[in-house]
Amino acid sequence: MNNQPKKAPSVEEVKEILRKNGFKATPQRLAVHQAMLKLGHASVDAVCDELPSICNTKITTASIYNVLSQMAAIGIYQRRMSANNKMYFDVNTFKHFHLYDTENNEYKDVIDDELNQIIEERLANRRFRGYKVDCVDVQIICHPTRKRI
């Protein structure tokens, strides 16, 4: 079983990851990470909307996208493409599944180690001719059963 921590990296952990990968822990990068910790799964627009509550520094939309992309490239975040063709970033990089709400374009984490183990064991010896499996990413497509108030 995977003993990977089931939490997003803290600001201090992100500083260390950035340093190890040759990036500076700039105020902009740290502010973006603080927004991601609060949001969990977020598009660039959502991070833009959240940043004024975190810092007074003006950060352009393009810079936020670049920071999110850089941090995804070094494993701090994972990318998720939504059904509305918008890129979302996930602050939780440990193994988990997602519920994707098609009406609200929102992701929710589903943490089920037992189901994850069953799927991995089932696929461990499975071969797909001409392909090598890199990872298993389960996304459950759903919609709310009740209207939001």
C-alpha positions as CSV (number, residue, x, y, z in Angstrom):
1,M,0.0,0.0,0.0
2,N,1.2,3.5,-0.8
3,N,2.2,5.5,2.4
4,Q,2.3,8.8,0.5
5,P,1.0,11.6,2.7
6,K,-2.6,12.5,2.0
7,K,-2.3,16.3,2.1
8,A,-1.2,19.1,-0.1
9,P,2.4,20.4,0.3
10,S,2.6,23.3,2.8
11,V,4.1,26.7,1.9
12,E,7.4,25.6,3.5
13,E,7.4,22.3,1.6
14,V,6.8,24.2,-1.6
15,K,9.7,26.5,-1.0
16,E,11.9,23.5,-0.7
17,I,10.5,21.8,-3.8
18,L,11.0,25.0,-5.8
19,R,14.6,25.4,-4.6
20,K,15.4,21.8,-5.4
21,N,14.1,22.4,-9.0
22,G,16.0,25.6,-9.5
23,F,13.1,28.1,-8.9
24,K,13.0,30.9,-6.5
25,A,10.2,31.0,-3.9
26,T,8.9,34.4,-5.1
27,P,6.1,36.2,-3.3
28,Q,3.9,35.6,-6.5
29,R,4.6,31.8,-6.5
30,L,3.9,31.6,-2.8
31,A,0.7,33.6,-3.1
32,V,-0.5,31.4,-5.9
33,H,0.2,28.3,-3.7
34,Q,-1.7,29.9,-0.8
35,A,-4.7,30.4,-3.1
36,M,-4.4,26.8,-4.3
37,L,-4.3,25.5,-0.8
38,K,-7.6,27.4,-0.1
39,L,-9.3,26.3,-3.4
40,G,-8.0,22.7,-3.8
41,H,-8.9,22.5,-7.5
42,A,-8.8,25.7,-9.4
43,S,-8.6,27.3,-12.8
44,V,-6.4,30.3,-13.5
45,D,-9.6,32.5,-13.2
46,A,-10.4,31.1,-9.8
47,V,-6.9,31.8,-8.6
48,C,-7.0,35.3,-10.0
49,D,-10.3,35.9,-8.1
50,E,-8.8,34.5,-4.8
51,L,-5.4,36.4,-4.9
52,P,-6.7,39.8,-3.6
53,S,-7.7,38.2,-0.3
54,I,-4.2,36.7,0.1
55,C,-1.8,39.5,-1.1
56,N,-1.7,43.1,-2.3
57,T,0.7,42.2,-5.2
58,K,-0.8,42.6,-8.6
59,I,-0.2,39.4,-10.6
60,T,-1.3,39.1,-14.3
61,T,-3.5,36.3,-15.5
62,A,-0.6,35.1,-17.8
63,S,1.8,35.1,-14.8
64,I,-0.6,33.0,-12.8
65,Y,-1.0,30.5,-15.6
66,N,2.8,30.3,-15.9
67,V,3.3,29.8,-12.2
68,L,0.6,27.1,-12.1
69,S,2.1,25.4,-15.2
70,Q,5.7,25.5,-13.8
71,M,4.5,24.1,-10.5
72,A,2.6,21.3,-12.2
73,A,5.7,20.5,-14.3
74,I,7.7,19.9,-11.1
75,G,5.0,17.9,-9.4
76,I,3.5,20.4,-7.0
77,Y,0.1,20.3,-8.8
78,Q,-1.6,18.0,-11.2
79,R,-3.5,19.2,-14.3
80,R,-7.1,18.3,-15.0
81,M,-9.0,19.2,-18.2
82,S,-12.7,19.9,-17.6
83,A,-15.6,19.1,-19.9
84,N,-15.8,22.9,-20.6
85,N,-12.3,22.8,-22.0
86,K,-10.8,24.7,-19.1
87,M,-7.6,23.7,-17.4
88,Y,-7.8,23.1,-13.7
89,F,-5.0,22.5,-11.3
90,D,-5.2,20.1,-8.3
91,V,-3.2,20.8,-5.2
92,N,-3.4,17.2,-4.0
93,T,-1.0,15.0,-5.9
94,F,-1.4,11.9,-3.9
95,K,-3.4,9.0,-5.4
96,H,-7.1,9.7,-5.3
97,F,-10.1,9.8,-7.6
98,H,-12.3,12.7,-8.7
99,L,-16.0,13.5,-8.9
100,Y,-16.4,16.0,-11.7
101,D,-19.6,18.0,-11.5
102,T,-20.6,18.7,-15.1
103,E,-23.1,21.4,-14.2
104,N,-20.9,23.5,-12.0
105,N,-17.5,22.5,-13.5
106,E,-16.1,21.5,-10.1
107,Y,-13.9,18.8,-8.9
108,K,-14.2,17.0,-5.6
109,D,-11.7,14.5,-4.2
110,V,-12.6,10.9,-3.5
111,I,-10.1,9.2,-1.3
112,D,-10.7,5.4,-1.3
113,D,-7.4,3.5,-0.7
114,E,-9.2,0.1,-0.9
115,L,-10.7,0.8,-4.3
116,N,-7.4,2.3,-5.6
117,Q,-5.6,-0.9,-4.5
118,I,-8.2,-3.1,-6.2
119,I,-7.9,-1.2,-9.5
120,E,-4.0,-1.2,-9.4
121,E,-3.9,-4.9,-8.6
122,R,-6.3,-5.6,-11.4
123,L,-4.2,-3.6,-13.9
124,A,-0.8,-4.6,-12.6
125,N,-0.4,-7.6,-15.0
126,R,-2.6,-6.3,-17.7
127,R,-0.9,-5.5,-21.0
128,F,-2.2,-3.2,-23.7
129,R,-0.6,-4.0,-27.0
130,G,1.5,-1.1,-28.2
131,Y,1.1,0.9,-24.9
132,K,2.8,1.3,-21.6
133,V,0.5,2.5,-18.7
134,D,1.9,5.6,-17.0
135,C,-0.7,5.9,-14.3
136,V,-4.4,5.3,-13.6
137,D,-6.6,8.4,-13.3
138,V,-10.2,7.8,-12.4
139,Q,-12.7,10.6,-12.9
140,I,-16.3,10.0,-12.0
141,I,-18.6,12.2,-14.1
142,C,-21.7,13.4,-12.2
143,H,-24.2,16.1,-11.7
144,P,-25.9,17.4,-8.5
145,T,-29.1,15.8,-7.4
146,R,-30.2,19.0,-5.8
147,K,-30.1,22.6,-6.9
148,R,-27.8,24.9,-4.9
149,I,-29.5,27.5,-2.8
